[in-house]
């Protein structure tokens, strides 16, 4: 139909269906045609561009299908017409068909059924039987209300009975839940009973149900702040509106020419894991992005997916929506998904335009700092307020005047030369370095960027200029020169070897070295510059380590590592510190090598002495204990003294073992500490203590959880605290109470006992209130171990004195 006026004139009874264009020749829209036709035959409605509001209006007026697109959808139109076209005669006599006429009825595209006066099926065509999920032979002769009992409570019963009783045709739409089927029905009474023509309108109804959500999603996408938000809304819509649980949006990254996943459904990640990126032209997403055409694949070679619809999102990316085996990907889902993708593309285009506009506005705002416009007559036609304030004039005084008010003759001549040069070259602007003279005679250095105003003829063009005050820049340059001199002095006189380098790829190439580098490594600056740092001083066996350090420094992280390097006197140990700055191909950096060879040698010697001392101490104490046992067997006159000798020997040996355990506990990487539930560590320490001290009365009180920064070393610390409470208590059944409480700042663990208490000297030494001396050093490592471990967690230790016993209080931070 090309206009609303001739809709009724051209709609004769033989018309099977009507294709209505939204944009009509008479300037009206196709909705008026729908009103004129009044749903007397099936209608297909089309718009050139996707339009959810129009689709909703057309559906409300009885359109059975909606399409969008130009001439490229001709084949789809023919397919849809074939699906929805109905027989052109629909009158009371059409229902008089009998079984003999079934071959004719079988050739129509619409479902057909007839009943006799007793509501028994007399005929049904194959299409009707298929819609009712049966075969004609199973229905003929059966009473319709017996076969479909649920229909008696629906419009089917009411409308069919009304048609028979009144002798008038009826038409209605109804949903039959047992078959999950919406039908559009036209029933015509006959002399023998009733004839019914019906169509499956389930997809149309589903589409109508989706339209409000489609419109809401489109509105939200149009209001979105950025592309990522639009991607999230699009994925949510495919899941919520279309029940497509396997969908993902990829955006195109021009820098890599890749389609990178930005948003996907939870079911997709659970089913298929992390989804890959695709190069343009690669795989389904890449091919669809390159062609710009939707592609439906059924089946697909993806485990857990039976069919996928790939949709382009313009120049922005793609939408991939799939279904799992056993689920359906109907025409409504495909059509609605295409409409969603089209609306998302429009929203992305809008967002891109808005971002460009915002960028343009920001640029204008920055230019508005100081700006003026000269007409072809070289007079001010516009000056910004900041420019007027800078010169000391009012804007009204400058407008209409000439630049001679603020610049000298030399600058005026240079300005005319720049305008002439710009008229005959491809450059958009030129910069003039000059001085502006303010109203009170002060001369201030400026940079002026001059550009030509657009001019469509050969007349003299006007100019627009942006003025920048470079007074501060000049001062900055002077300060930078001073800072550079200070830096160079520091660079040359720092005692550690220092290298300034530039990354060529991932290879650090020397730009300069300080004198300490030349002395340490025996390499002159002239020889080092231009060479790879690694080639100069890194031993062969350390190249992989050096490469890893270079990559980490190149990525911007500050690296500190103990390394071995080749020096002028052989292999040396150094503390390497590397840092880089800059972006892209101009990335630069510094590395400092602090010689720790002497320190490493001292550490090695101390390790040997420590190991030998600990080993020999344990060995000698074992010998003393053995000798004491021999003495006790030989001389049992004074067993107390011999027991004391053996006990003290065991204490010395245990002290050695405790020192080793403390060393292992403290030899941890505290940078990896995280907040955790510490109640499990408390329970573990208590369980260990109950096994070691079955005679002690140990009680533990903890909340369900208590989160603080700690790790398993807390078990060792608490075990020492409990052990200290038991060992220094002479009671037959020492009492120890462990309490865990959460605080505003974290967690507090209290270990209380009923013993003699911790001596003040011991407490002061551990808390740092008294210095360690040869005479004041504490009696053991237990409290020290607790303090060191708690401090490594960022916590603290304190002591409380009770009437009986003492309390060790451990405090831990929440994060």
N, C-alpha and C positions, 0 to 999 in steps of 0.2 A: 504494500500500500504506500502510495507516494503522498497522500494527503488525507486529512480527516473527513473532508467534505464528501468524497466519493466512496467512503468505506461501505456504506449500506448498498449503494447502487451496484458496486462491483462484486458484492458478496452474494452469489447465487447459491442455490441448494447443492450444486455439484462440487463446490469447493471443499477439498479434503482438509486443508489447513492453510494458515495465512502466516507469511513472514512480514513482520512490521518493523520498519526502520525508525529509529528514534528521531533522527533529523529528517523532516519531511520537506517536500518542495515548496509548500506554501508558508514555510517559516514556523509552523507549529511543531509540536512533538508528537511521537507515535502514541503517547498515552491517550490522546483524544480518540484515536482509531480504536483502541481497546474499549473505551467507553461506548463507542458506536456499535461495535460488533457485539458487545455484551456477552462474550463467551459462548457464541453460537457454534463455534468450531474451534479446534485447537489452534493456538497462536504461538509463534516463535518470535521473540523480541530481540533486537540487536542494536547495540551501540558501537561506535567506532572505537572509543576509548573505554576502558573499564570504569564503571560508575555504579557503586554499590547502592546509592540512593535510588537511582533510576530502576535498577534491577528489583529493588524492594517494591517500588510503586507498580511496576509492570506485573510482578507476581501477585500483588494484591488485586489487580484488575483481571486476573484469570489467565495470564500468560503461562504456558506449560513448560517453556524452556527459555533460557537467556543465553545469548552469545555476545562476545565482543571481538572486534577486529575488522579489518578491511577486506579487500578482495582475497587475501590469503586464507580466509576461513570458508571459502566457497565449498570445498569438499566436506568440511564439517557441517555446513548448513544442509547439504544434500543428505548426509547421514542422519542428522537430527530430524529432518522432514520425513524420512523413511520410517523413523521410530515413532513419530507422534501423529502422522497422517491417519485419518479415520474415514470410514465409508461416508460418501457424500449424501446419502439419504438417511434421514432419521425421523421417521414418522410412525404413527400407529401401525400402518400396514407393514412396516419393515419387520415387525415382530411375528408375522404370520408364517415364518419359515417353519418347515417341518423337517423330519429326518431326511426326506428325499432331497431337500434343498441344501443339505449339509455341505456338499462339495463347493457350492457357491459361497457359503458362509466361511468355509475354511480359507477362502482366498482373501478375505478381508483382514486388515491388520488389527482390528479391535477385538477384544474378547466378547463372546456372545454366549447367552444361555437363555433357555425358555422353560417355563413351568406350565403345567396344566392347572385346572381349577382346584386340584387337591394339593397343590404346591409340590408336585413331583417333577423331577427333571425330565423334560421330553427331548431336549437336544442341548449340546454344548460343543463348541469348536475346540480345536487343539490348543489355541492360544489361551482360551478361558480355562481349560483344564490345567494347563501348565501354571497359570497364575494361582490356581487353587491347589497346586501341589498334588495333582491326581491325574487320572486318565478318564476320558469320556465314558468308557464302559462301566466304570465304578460308580458313576453318578446317575445315569439314565434310569428312571424308575424309582429313585430314592426321593424321600421327602427332604426338601432343603433344610428344614428346621431340625431334622434328626441328624443330618450330616454335619451341620454347622450350628450346634445348639447355642453357642455364645452370641450368635447374630440376633437372637430374639430380644436381647436387651439393648440392641443398637438401632441405629437409624434404618438399617436394612429392613427389618421387620415392619417398623412403623411406616416407612415410605412405600414399600411394596404393597402392603395391605391397603394403604390409602389409594394407590393407583388403581388397584382392582375394584375397590368399593366405589370410587368416584368416576372411574373410566377416563381419568385424565393422566397424561404422562407426568412423571416426576424426575427431577434430577437432583443429585446431592453427592456429597463427599463423605466418606466415613473410613475409620481405621479399624482393622480386624486384628486384634492383638495375637491370637494363636498363630497367624501366618506372618506377623510383622508386616502387614500390607495395608497401604492406603489406596483406596479406589475412588475413581470418579464414575458415577453411575447414572445412566439414563434408562428408565423403565417405561415401557409402553404396554398398556393393557390390550389384550386381543380377545376375540370371541372365545378362545379356548383357554385363556389364562393370562400369562405375562411374559413379555420379551424384555431382556435386560442386556444392554451394551455397557461394558465397563472397561476402564483403563487403569493400569498401574501408575499411580501418581506418587508413589513412595518417595522417589528421588526429588520430585518437585516440592513435596512437603518437607523433606529433609532440608532442601535448599532454603525454603522459606523460614524454617526453624533456625538455620544458620545465619540468615541475613542480619538480624539484630546484633549478634556477636561480631559478624563481619564488619558491620558499620562501626561498632564500638572500637574494634581493633584498628580499623582504618583511622578513626578519629584520634586514637591514642598515638598511633605511629606519626600522624601529622603534627602532634604536639610534642613529640620526643625531642630531647635535648641533643642527642648524638647518635651516630650509627650503631654503637653497641647496644643502646637501649632499644632501637628499632629491631635489631636482630633478636633480642630477647623477647620482645612482644610478638614477633613473627613466629618464632619457635613455639611460644606458649599457645598461640592461636592454632597452629597445626595440631597441637596435642589436645587442646580443650574443645575446639570447634569440630575438627575433622577426625579426632581419635587416632591420629597418626603419631604413634609413640616413638618412631625412629626417624627423627628429622634433625638436620644440622644446617647452619648458615656458615658459609665461608666468604670472607672478604678478600678482594684482590689487593695484593701489595705490589705496587708498581716497581719498587726497588728490586724485588726478587722475582717479579712476574710469577708469583705463586698465589694460589687460592688457599688461604690459611683459615682453619676452623676458629670461629669466634664464639659460637653459641650452639648448644645442642641439648636434646632432651636427656633426662636422667636415664631413661630406659635404653637409649642408644649407647651411652658409655658403659652401662652394665652389661649390655648384650655384646657389643663389639669392641669395647675398650676405647682407648684414645684413637681418634680418627686422624688420618694423614692429611698433609697438604698436597695439593696437586699443581703441577705446572700447567700453564694455559695450553689447552689442546690435549692434555693428558687425562685419561679416565673419563668417567661420565661428567663430573663437574667441570673439568677443563674443556671438554668438547662442547658442552652447552654454553659455557661462558664465551668461547670463541665464536660459536655460530649465532648465539643470541636466540636460539629456538628451543622451546621445551622438548624434552625427550622422556618417553615412558618406556621402561624396560621391564618386561615380564616374560620369562624369569630372569634373574640376575645371578651372577656367580659370586655371591656373598653369603657366607654361612649365617643362618639365622634371619635372612631377609628373602622374601619371595618376589617382591616387586618394588621398583624405585621410580619416582618421578623427579627428574632433574629440571629445575626452573632457573632461568637467568634472572639476575637482579640488575639489569642494565650494565653499566660499567663498574658496578660496585662489587659484584660477586655472584654467588649462586645459593639456591635453596635445594637441598636434597631431602626428600620425604619418602620413607619406605614403610612397608608393612611386613610383619612376621608371617611365617607359614601358618596357614589356617585363617588369617584375617583377609578381608576384602579391600580392594582399592577401587571403589566404584567411580562412575562417571561424575557424580556430584562432588566427591572428594577431589577428583582431578580438576574439575572446572573451578571449584572454590579455591583450591590451592593456587591455581593460575591467577585467579583474581587477587588473592592475598599477596602473591609475589609481585603482581603489577602495582598494587597499592603501596607495597613496601618500597618498590623502586621509585615511585613518585615521592614517597616520604624521604627516601635517601637523597634523591635529587634536591628536594626542598631543603634538607639539612645542609647539604653541600653548598647550595646557593646562600643559605643563611650564614654559614661559616665564612664564605667568601665576603659577604656583605659586612659581617662583623670585623673581619680582617681589614677590609677597605676603610671602615669607620675608624678603626684603631689607627690606621696609617694617617688618615685625615687628621685625627686628633693629635698625633705626634707632629704632623706638619704644621698644625695650627699654633705650635709654640711661637714661631715667628715666620710670618708669610706675607708676601705682597704680590700684587698683580699690576703689571704695567700695560697700558693700552698701546696701540701702534704709534701713538704720538709721544710715547715715552713719558707718560704721566701716570701717577698712581691712580688706579681705579678701585683698588681694595688694599687695605692693610689690616693685619690682625691686631688685636689689642696688645698682645705681648710685644709685637714689633714696635708699636707706638710707645709703649712704656719703656722699651729698651733705648729708644732714641730720645726720649724726653718730650716728645710732641703729643698733642691730642690727635686722635685719628682724623677728625674733621680737618685739622690743619694740613695733614699729609695728603689726603685724597684730593686730587686735582693738581698737586704740586709735582715737582720732578725729583729724581734721585739726587740732583745736585744739592738738595737740602741736607743730605747726610753723607755724601761721598765726594771725593775730589775728582778733578777733570780726568786724571789718568784712569781711574776706575770706570768713569763713564765711557771712555774710549774703549777700554777693554771689554765692557759689556756689549757695545755695538759689534765688536769683532766676534764675540762669542755667538751673538744672534746670527750673524752672517755665516759663521761656520756651521751652526746647527741646521740652517736652511739647506745646506748642500752636503750633509753627511747623514749617516744612519743612526748616529748617537741621539739619545733622547735628552741628555742634559750635559752641562759642563759646570765645573766648579771654579769659582774665583776666590782667591785669597786676598783679602783687603782689610780696610779698617772703616768703621762707621764713626762719623763725628756726631756726638749727641748735641742736644740743644745748648748745653752749658759748655761746649767746646772740648769735652773729653773724647779722646780717640780710643776706640775699643776694637780689638781684633775679631774678625768674623770670617766664616766661610759661607759663600753664597752659591747654592745650587740653582742654576738657571735652566729653564726648559721653555720650549715654544708652546703657545696655546694653539689648539687645532684651528686650522685656517683652510677654507675650501678654495681659495683663489690665490692669485699671485701677489696680493696686497701685502704690505708689511704686517707681520704677525705681532700679536702681543706676547708678553712673556709672564711666566709665573716663577717666583723665586722663593726658596726656603733659606732662611738665614739662621746660622748657628753661631752662638757666642763661643768663641774658642779661647777666651781668657783663662778659664779653668783648665782647658786642654793644654795650653802653653805652660801653665803652672804645673800641671800633672807631668808633662814631658820633662820639665826641669827636675821634679821630684823623682821621676823614674830614672833620670840620668844619675842622680845622687844615689838612689837605691841600687842601681846597677853597679855603681862604683863600690858601694859597701858590700854588695853580694860578691863581686869579683874579689874583693879583699878577703872576705870570709872563705871563698872558694879556694883561693891560693894558699891561705894560712891554716886551714883546718888540719889537724894532725892525722886524720883518717884519710885513706885513699878514696878519692871521689871522682866519679865519671859522669859527664853529661853526655846523653846519647839521643839519637833519633831512631824511631822504629822504621825500618824498611821492610814492609811485610810484618813479620814477627821477629825479625833479627835486630838486636840493639847495636847500632853503629855509632862509634865514638865521634862526638863533636869536639869535646875538650876534656882534658884531665888536669888535676892539680899537681903541684910538685910532690906531695906525699905519695901519689900514685906512682910517679916516676921513680921515687926512691924505693918504695916497697916492692914494686914488680920489675924494676930495672928496665923499663920501657919508656923511651922519650915521647914527649907529646907529639912531635912531628911524625914519629913512626905509628903512634896509636890512632891519630885522627883519620877517620875514613875506614877503619878496620872494625870487624865484629869484635865486641867485647869477649864473646865466648872463644873466638879463635885465638885471642891474645893470652888469656890467663886461665881458662877453664881446662882442667885435665881431662883426658879422653873418657875416663870412667865416670865423670860427673856431667857429661854433656846432656843426658836425659833430664837430670835434675835441673840444670840450668835452663833447659828449654821450658820446663814446667813453670819455673819462676818467671821467665820472660812472658809467657802467655798470661799468667795471673797479673803481672804488673801492667801488661798491655790492656787488660780488661778494666783497669782502674783501681785495683785493690793494692793496699800497701803491704809489701811482703817483708818478713823478717825471718831469716833462716841461717843456721850455722852451716858453712860450706868450706870446702877445701879448694885452694887456688894455687897456681904456680907462681912463686916469687923468684926474686933474683938469687935467693939462697936455697931454693928447693920448695917442697910442698909445705904450705902454711894453712893454719886454721883461721877463719874469719867469720865475723857476724855480718851477714849481708842484709842491707836494708834498701829496698827499691820502691820507687814511686814514679808514676807517670801523670802527664797532664796533656790537655789539648784534645782535639777530635779529628776523626777521619785520617787522612794521610799525613797530617802534621802533628802526629802524636809524638811527644818527647818525654824524657824522663831523666832521673838521677839515680845513681846507686852508690852507696857508701860501703866501704869495706873496713871494718874495725878489726885489727889484728888481735885475736884471742889465743894465739898459739901458746903463750906463757900460761894463760888461765887454764887452757885445756890440759897442759902438762901438769899443772898443780892439781887439777881435778882428778887426773889419772893417778897421780901419786897418792892423793887422799883416798881414792877408791881402793887402791891396793892396801894401804895402811888400815883402812876401815875393815876391809874383808879379812885381812890377816889377824887384826886385833880381835874381831868378833869371833873368828874361828878358834884362835888360840885361847881366848877367854873362856869359851864354852868347853874346850878340851881340858884346860887347866882346872876349871871348876869341877868337871867330871872326875878328874884325878883326885882332887881334894876330897870329894864326896866318897870316892872309893877308899882312900886312905882312912877317912873317918870311920867307915864301916869296919875296916880291918882292925882299927884301934878299939872299936867297941866290942868286937868279938874277942880281942886279946885282953883288953882292960875294961871291964864293965863296972869299975868302982865309981866312976863319975859319968853315967850315961847322959845327964843333963848337958854337960859341957860338950860331949860328942854330938848330941842332937843339935846343939846350937851351931857347932861348926858345919854340920851337914845342911842345916836350914839356911845359914848365911851363904853357903856355897850355891845352894839352889836359887836363892834370891838374886845372886850376882848373875848366874846363868840365865834366869828368867828375865833379868833386866836387859841382857844382850838380845834375847829373843823379842822382848817388847820393843826395843829400839828398832829392830828390823821390821816389825809389823807396823810401827809408826811411820817408818821410812816408806814402806810400800803404800800405806794409806794416803800419805801426803803426795806421793808421786803420781798425781792425776792431772788431767787437763780440765781445769776449772772453767774454761770457756764453754764447755759443753753442758754445764749445769742448767737444769730446767726445774720448774715447779712441779712437785709430785706429792702424792698422798704419803705422808711420813708415818702414818699409823702402822703400816705394815712393817716398817723398820723397827718401830718400838716393840711390836709383838714378837718379832724375830729375836731381838736382843733379850727380851724377857724370857722367852723360851730357852735360849742358850743359858741364861743365868740360873734358871730353875734346875737345869741338868747339872751345872757345876756346883751349885750351892743348895742342895736339897734341904739342908737344915734351916735355911733362911725363910722368913715370912715375906714373900714378894707379892705385892699387889700392883695392878696396872689399871689405870682409868683413862680411856680414850673416847673421843667422839666417833661418829660413824666415819668421818674423814677429816683430815686436817692437811691442807695444801701449803707447802713451803718449798723453798729452794734447797735441795739436798740430794744425796744419792746413797748407795749402800754403805759408804763409809760411816754413816750415822749409826749403823749397827755396832761398829767397832767402838765409836765414841761412847755410846750408851752402855755397852758392855763394860768399859773401863769405869764409868761412873758407878754402875751397880757393884762391880767388883771392889772398888775403893770403899763403898759404903759397908760391904760385908766384911772385908779383910780387916778393917780398922775398928771392928765392933767385937768386944770380948763376950757379948751375951751368947748364951747357948742357942738362942733362936733370934738372930738379928732381924730387925724389921726394916723393910725398904718399900717406900711408896713411890711409884712412877705415875705422874699425872700429865696428860696432854691437853692443852687448852688453845683455842683459836683466839687471836687478838686482832685489833684493827690493822696492825702492821704485818701480821704473819701468824706464827705459831710459837707457843712457849711450852717447853718440856721441863718439868720439875722432878728431881730425884731427891727424895727426903729420907733420912735415916734417923735412928734413935741411938746412935753411937756417941762417942766422946766429942765429935765435931772435928772439922778440919782446922788445924792451927792457923792463926792469923798470918804467920810468916809464910806458910804455904800459899794461902789465898792471895796475899799481896804480891808474891813472886809471879803467880800465874796471871793475875790481872794487870801486872806491870807497874804496880804502885811501889815496888821495891826492886832494885837492880840485883842481878845475880852476881855473887862474889864467891871466892873460894870458901868462905865461911857460911854463906847463905845461898843455897842452890836447890833446895827442895830435896825430898827423900825418894822420889821416883819419877817415872815418866807418865804415869796415868793421867794426872790432871793436865800436864802439858799436852798430851795427845788429844784429850778432849778439847782443850782450848784451840789448838792448831786446826783441828778438823772443822770445828764450828766456825772459826774465822774464815776458813777456805770457802765456806758456803755463804759468806757475807753476814754471818750471825755474830753473836756475842755470848760470853759466859759471865755469870756473876754468882755470888754466894750469899746465903742468908743464914744467920745464926739463930737457932731455936733454943728453948730452955733445955731440951734434950736433943742432941744431934744437930745436924746441919742440912741445908738444902742447896743442891747445885742447880742453878737455873740456866737453861739453854734457850736462847731466843733466835728464831730463824725468820728471815724476810719472806714475804709472800711471793715476790718476783724480782 
